């Protein structure tokens, strides 16, 4: 076998390998931008992501709601792409931009650190989009300080609502809202959850409304949500002033 023949074979193999690699890369890129899985017949659930949100606020409910039969759960951002959390250590991908979504059955607005919450509640295009979605939703929901964003959009006027414990006074004194210190509060078609982990409880309740109690209970078992924390320190009403100050210090130190 001549050197030239061998070289041609090697070149052919190199070109073929490059072509396969390019095809695979294109397929991965297309898949990354493809529409999320859609059951078609179930509720269309949109979870808003904005800069500085708290990670569990959208992802905890998404874990539950994505298990609903035929449900479609979509992460939505101001633009498509990765959106960073309040710590900036983690990002979640928004599959759709707000400009691409004009109607939802369920809207969920997560909470954030101070920077993210203030940014969202002063973001007029975002607030307009939230109001527009709310016009047609079956349920409009929030987790943690997401209720402040809903209030800034004018959706909590005259309603009872809950929020993160350290934001309760602000919510109640800044807006026409009656704060209720519960894990989640339903007022009409609006359901607000307390801080971060309370979004899981709210999502299970929402699942029971979208489907039925049996389905919600089965989802709770499927994800083995049986909280037995090592400490009894998660209720702000039982916490000492020192522990509250320490908690807020840890949050502030972890956020950017």
Beta strands, then each sheet from edge to edge (+ up, - down):
strand 1: 44-48
strand 2: 72-77
strand 3: 81-84
strand 4: 91-94
strand 5: 96-97
strand 6: 106-109
strand 7: 139-143
strand 8: 159-161
strand 9: 177-179
strand 10: 184-187
strand 11: 190-193
sheet 1: 5+ 2+ 1+ 6+ 7+ 11+ 10-
sheet 2: 3+ 4-
sheet 3: 8+ 9+
end
